[in-house]
Every structure is written in C-alpha cells, then in structure tokens.
Amino acid sequence: METLVIGIDGGDKRIIESLELPNLHKLLNDLKGFKVTSDLWSRGWAEILNGQPGMESGAFYEKPKLDGTYGFTQSFGSKEHENINNVKPLWKLINDCGKSCGFMNVPSTNPAPEVNGFFVSGAGGGLLSGSDEVPKGACYPESVSMELAQIKYIFDTRFKQSGIRNKEVFFNRLTKMIERRTEAFIHLNKKYDVDFGFIAYMGTCRINYLAMSEIEELIKNHGIPQNDFQQRIVKLYKDFDKSLGILINNIKADKVMIVSDHSQSPYLHRVNVNSFLQEIGLQHKKKIDSVNKSLFTQIKKAIPADFKNKIKRGMNIPTKSSIIDYSKDYAFGSNYVSGIYINDNERFGGPVHGQEEIDRMVNDIVEKFNNNNNAKKHMLVARPYRREHRTARYNKTLPDIWIDHPDSVFFVGRGKFVEANENYGPIKSLKDIKGDMNTGIKGRYPLLYVDKKITEEFKDIKETDLTLAYKFIEKIIK
C-alpha cells in the first residue's frame, strides 16, 4: 500500500500521552504533528474527506432543514460529499488519479460509493445501527458484506442503542469491534491490494464520551488507574494499541497518516440560549399542558427501546423544540448548535422581516449577551457570525450569532441558561448512565500527524482546520 490513513474518532493527544501505548507512540514520534482546530459544529470527518469547511460543504452535526419547517437534521452522506461544487471527495480524487482505494468505517459516507477498490461506510451523518449487521447499501461491492459477516464484523456500538449495561460486556464488545475491524481491513486489502487505505476506529471514543470524568483522573495520575473502571479504560486503550500494531505489521504502507475528527473534553456545563432569549423578551415561554405532557411521557416509556430505535433508523426525523412558539418568537437556539438563529421570514417564515431588522436584532442580542453576568462567568462570547460569512455557500444554514465557548460546554435546547452537568463525576455503574454523551464531549484539537517527507513540500501552510488533511492526501497521491 502506498498510503495508509488511520482515523481515531475522538483521538486526543492528552489521553494518548498519559497511557503506555507503544505502537501508537512510535507512530506519532515518526510523523510530524500539526496543531489544527475544530469549531465543534462542522463535521471533522467530512472536512478530511472533502477538504471544505462546513459552511462550504453543509457538513454540520446538526443544521436547519430550511424546507419550510423549523426542523433540524443530522443527515450528511456520500451523495452530499459528491455534490459540492468543483470538489472531489477523497475516493473520487484517488480513483481519478489512477489509484485504487479501500475505505472502512469513516463516518458520513453512506451509502457506499462505487470505487475502484472496496468501501465500507461508517455510522454517523444520520446513519445509526443498533445491531452488528452492516446496513444495506453500506458496502461496495455488495459481496463485501458477506465477507464481513463471516468475520463477525461489528458495524458500530452506541451505548444507549446497544442496551448493554454490564461493564465487562460493554468493554469486551468495544474491544471486539476494534479487533474485527482490523481483521476485516487486512482481509479486504489482501483481496483488493489497494494503493490507498483509510480505516477509522470508534471503540475508544465511545468510552471517552461515557467516562471522560474518569479519563481526566487517569491523565492527572499519569495513566495509573485509581479504580476498577479506570483499569478497564486502560485495558481498552491497550487493546486498541495492540490492534494498531497488527494493522501496521500487516499493511506495509510507504506513508502513514493519523487523523481524528476532534479531541475530547470533560462535559462540565450545558447552555440553553432559549432561556436567555426568554430573559430578554425575544421568546415567549410556551405553556405545555401538564396532563397531556404526563400522558405522552407514559406512552413513550411504554414503547420498547429497540422498537423506538428501529423507527428512528427507518426515518430521518428532524429535531424541533416544543418549547418555542415559532409563530411569535423572534429568535431561537437548537441542540448541538453554538449559536442563535433570528426567526426571519425568508428562511423560516418567522416574524422578522428584512436585513435591516435582522441586523438591528443581531446587534442588540450580541450586546445584551456579552453584558450578561452569567455569560461572562462561563466565558461565553457572542458575535455576528452569519454576517461575518456572507459569501459562504451555506450562509443560510449558519446561525446569525455564534457563541465562542470553552470546550467543556455543550449547547442544548432546554433547561436553564447555564447549568452544571449533573452526571459529571465518578462512574459507579453503567445502569446509572442515560445517554452516550455522559461526562465527555468533543474537544477542539483533533490529531493530524503526517509523514515528514510530505510536509517538507509544504512551505506555506494556511489551513488551520482538518481541511489540511485533505490537502496533504491530495499532495501524496498526485
């Protein structure tokens, strides 16, 4: 193989340096690292795959559908990559250069595109899988899915969807997912003998999200575990490192790159800008019938979790907050978006008309937000984001106001303006955890390590985000 790209979802330099991971440490020492940052809204994997920031590709973790509703969607896949003007996604770029490629498990690539080589899509971008089976359409050629079944390939493991609440069972499944992914990639490369390979690992990231509170303690104690849960985390990372060694020894690549889509951060606070907007009179607090709400909650609890997951996987259901009165409210925020949207008539059919009124409202919100004592206390700073990027292809998708914030903050659509994450602390039992994002969230410093021979040819590097990875790969294959 000429080039091997190893992706580590949520790969974090602080975590890696604190643990004994000889194979990974050797790889990183042999490569040159670049300090790049993520805005934590654009999809990192997409930036690597198409070389464009989210505002030019539309690859955001959650974005307004702009279809006449107030719905938001996480959908982004291989077709969206291929529809970006004058840009070739990596697989097409590589094939058009006369080289073959093999992709495995890189998120936001469903359905699997037709390539010279092989392709196994990854979860993410709206695609979830609660079972071991590879979803229909996620493999090219289709026969690859049968080969993966023989290897007992695990497509993905999400804590909430898996239903696993036994610690040992969950950790063992993550290790098996890592090991079988390695085995599958080696097997397919032997069969197709590709020039370029890209494999992405998710196993360690799943624990980063669940138990970053325990990982922070590991970092403080130089990787020495202080309890049973931390011991299990260390073992998972060592299992991953062992698989990396097997991968490198079997895939004799001339050049190697290591990338991640983001780093990891402790999840300390959540922010709900809707609460702030209510405080300054731009949102009316919507009354919800308590009787109907209670009845809905009871019905929801009565539906089996696996049935709800099947429904979600079969339908692209946009998120939409029920606490906002979209016919009257002048601005709103959404889960996963670090900003505020003006409820303008052009995009949403809302009560705000014309650019002059939008600009006046943006200026007023920014001023009030930045003078808010709670915002100051938590280092939240608002700026007129959409106005700063008037020429962006996806300007209409951007929030009018962006809020710069510490990595430890996550934006939600409900609750108080700023409140502590009550889940942060020691992990006593998986039975107590309600969701995948428990004590960890995305951090802004992804990994980007590149073969030193390649970087010597780049004298004037301007990119400071993950689009730089695409530029390096483009240089390698041409």
RAKANOR-V925420 format. One record per residue. RES is the residue in three letters. PSI is psi in degrees with one decimal (* if undefined). Layout:
res = (RES RES)
psi = (PSI PSI)
//
This chain:
res = (MET GLU THR LEU VAL ILE GLY ILE ASP GLY GLY ASP LYS ARG ILE ILE GLU SER LEU GLU LEU PRO ASN LEU HIS LYS LEU LEU ASN ASP LEU LYS GLY PHE LYS VAL THR SER ASP LEU TRP SER ARG GLY TRP ALA GLU ILE LEU ASN GLY GLN PRO GLY MET GLU SER GLY ALA PHE TYR GLU LYS PRO LYS LEU ASP GLY THR TYR GLY PHE THR GLN SER PHE GLY SER LYS GLU HIS GLU ASN ILE ASN ASN VAL LYS PRO LEU TRP LYS LEU ILE ASN ASP CYS GLY LYS SER CYS GLY PHE MET ASN VAL PRO SER THR ASN PRO ALA PRO GLU VAL ASN GLY PHE PHE VAL SER GLY ALA GLY GLY GLY LEU LEU SER GLY SER ASP GLU VAL PRO LYS GLY ALA CYS TYR PRO GLU SER VAL SER MET GLU LEU ALA GLN ILE LYS TYR ILE PHE ASP THR ARG PHE LYS GLN SER GLY ILE ARG ASN LYS GLU VAL PHE PHE ASN ARG LEU THR LYS MET ILE GLU ARG ARG THR GLU ALA PHE ILE HIS LEU ASN LYS LYS TYR ASP VAL ASP PHE GLY PHE ILE ALA TYR MET GLY THR CYS ARG ILE ASN TYR LEU ALA MET SER GLU ILE GLU GLU LEU ILE LYS ASN HIS GLY ILE PRO GLN ASN ASP PHE GLN GLN ARG ILE VAL LYS LEU TYR LYS ASP PHE ASP LYS SER LEU GLY ILE LEU ILE ASN ASN ILE LYS ALA ASP LYS VAL MET ILE VAL SER ASP HIS SER GLN SER PRO TYR LEU HIS ARG VAL ASN VAL ASN SER PHE LEU GLN GLU ILE GLY LEU GLN HIS LYS LYS LYS ILE ASP SER VAL ASN LYS SER LEU PHE THR GLN ILE LYS LYS ALA ILE PRO ALA ASP PHE LYS ASN LYS ILE LYS ARG GLY MET ASN ILE PRO THR LYS SER SER ILE ILE ASP TYR SER LYS ASP TYR ALA PHE GLY SER ASN TYR VAL SER GLY ILE TYR ILE ASN ASP ASN GLU ARG PHE GLY GLY PRO VAL HIS GLY GLN GLU GLU ILE ASP ARG MET VAL ASN ASP ILE VAL GLU LYS PHE ASN ASN ASN ASN ASN ALA LYS LYS HIS MET LEU VAL ALA ARG PRO TYR ARG ARG GLU HIS ARG THR ALA ARG TYR ASN LYS THR LEU PRO ASP ILE TRP ILE ASP HIS PRO ASP SER VAL PHE PHE VAL GLY ARG GLY LYS PHE VAL GLU ALA ASN GLU ASN TYR GLY PRO ILE LYS SER LEU LYS ASP ILE LYS GLY ASP MET ASN THR GLY ILE LYS GLY ARG TYR PRO LEU LEU TYR VAL ASP LYS LYS ILE THR GLU GLU PHE LYS ASP ILE LYS GLU THR ASP LEU THR LEU ALA TYR LYS PHE ILE GLU LYS ILE ILE LYS)
psi = (135.4 -44.8 131.8 122.7 123.9 117.1 135.6 102.1 125.9 18.7 125.7 125.4 -39.8 -42.5 -46.9 -43.8 -22.0 -13.3 157.3 98.7 77.2 -41.0 -45.0 -40.6 -41.4 -42.8 -48.6 -37.0 -28.8 -11.0 170.7 127.5 146.6 136.9 106.1 160.1 159.6 145.9 0.0 8.8 -40.6 144.4 117.3 -43.2 -37.1 -39.5 -37.4 -37.9 -27.9 -3.3 17.6 142.0 162.4 -36.8 -12.6 -22.2 -21.5 9.1 86.1 155.2 -36.7 134.6 155.4 141.7 -27.1 46.4 23.4 -2.7 179.4 18.9 150.1 153.1 152.7 5.8 128.6 123.1 -163.9 -35.1 -38.5 -38.1 -41.6 -10.6 7.1 129.9 129.5 26.3 136.3 128.4 157.9 -45.5 -38.0 -39.8 -44.6 -48.8 -37.9 -17.7 7.4 18.2 151.6 159.2 155.5 118.1 137.6 117.6 17.1 124.7 161.3 38.1 21.6 140.5 162.6 124.2 157.8 124.1 164.5 95.1 -134.2 158.9 127.7 113.8 160.5 163.0 172.4 169.6 27.3 -11.4 120.0 154.8 124.5 4.8 170.9 -25.8 143.0 128.6 151.6 134.9 -0.7 1.9 141.4 128.5 164.5 -29.5 -20.9 -33.6 -35.1 -38.0 -37.8 -36.7 -38.5 -33.8 -10.5 43.9 135.5 114.2 -46.8 163.0 110.5 134.3 -53.7 -45.2 -32.3 -31.6 -0.4 126.5 5.5 125.1 -50.4 -40.5 -41.7 -47.3 -41.7 -37.0 -40.3 -40.7 -43.9 -38.8 -43.2 -48.4 -43.6 -29.7 -43.7 -47.8 -42.9 -41.4 -42.9 -44.4 -47.8 -33.6 -37.6 -35.7 -42.8 -16.6 61.7 157.2 -32.7 129.8 143.8 112.4 134.6 134.0 138.4 -14.5 -50.3 -32.2 -35.3 -35.5 -33.7 -44.0 -43.6 -42.0 40.3 -26.5 -40.7 -35.8 -36.9 -37.9 -37.8 -43.3 -43.7 -33.2 23.8 38.5 4.5 114.9 142.4 -7.3 176.6 -38.2 -41.4 -36.0 -39.7 -34.5 -45.6 -43.1 -41.2 -44.9 -36.2 -36.1 -41.2 -42.9 -37.7 -41.7 -36.0 -41.8 -43.0 -42.6 -51.0 -39.1 -25.6 -28.9 100.4 83.4 139.5 -39.5 144.4 140.4 147.6 128.1 156.7 160.2 -20.3 172.3 -161.7 147.8 150.5 141.2 97.4 -35.7 153.5 148.8 131.7 102.3 -20.1 -36.7 -42.1 -42.1 -32.0 -38.5 -36.9 10.8 16.2 -3.2 140.8 129.9 114.8 130.8 131.7 127.7 113.6 -34.4 -48.7 -38.1 -42.4 -41.2 -43.0 -41.1 -42.3 -41.9 -42.6 -41.3 -28.8 -18.9 125.7 142.1 -40.6 -33.4 -41.6 -39.2 -38.1 -40.4 -45.9 -40.0 -29.3 -11.1 139.9 86.0 115.2 146.7 142.9 126.2 135.5 -5.1 -8.0 133.5 92.6 -20.0 -20.1 -31.8 144.6 -17.9 159.0 160.6 170.6 157.2 135.1 -6.4 122.3 59.4 -172.6 133.2 133.2 133.7 68.5 158.6 -35.5 -46.9 -41.8 -8.4 22.2 -174.1 -5.7 123.5 134.5 149.1 -34.0 -43.2 -37.5 -48.7 -40.9 -42.7 -39.9 -48.0 -41.0 -43.7 -45.1 -45.3 -47.2 -38.1 -47.5 -14.3 -1.8 128.2 -36.7 -39.6 -43.2 -43.3 -36.6 16.2 45.6 124.6 124.6 147.9 154.6 80.8 -50.9 -34.4 -32.4 -19.4 52.8 -31.9 -0.7 141.1 -38.4 40.8 -38.2 -21.8 -22.6 144.5 146.0 -31.8 129.2 146.2 107.7 140.5 159.8 155.3 -24.6 5.0 137.4 139.5 132.2 174.7 -2.5 168.4 -166.3 167.0 -53.8 128.7 151.9 148.8 105.4 -14.4 -13.9 128.2 -169.3 144.0 109.3 -40.0 141.9 -21.1 -21.8 -10.0 130.8 -29.8 169.9 -39.6 88.4 -66.4 7.1 146.7 176.6 142.6 164.2 5.9 82.1 164.7 139.5 100.6 129.3 149.9 130.3 -31.2 -33.0 -44.2 -22.5 -25.4 -9.6 99.5 -38.9 89.1 121.7 -31.7 139.5 10.6 -171.5 -6.1 -20.1 -33.7 -43.0 -42.7 -41.1 -46.0 -41.3 -39.9 -37.8 -45.8 -14.5 *)
//
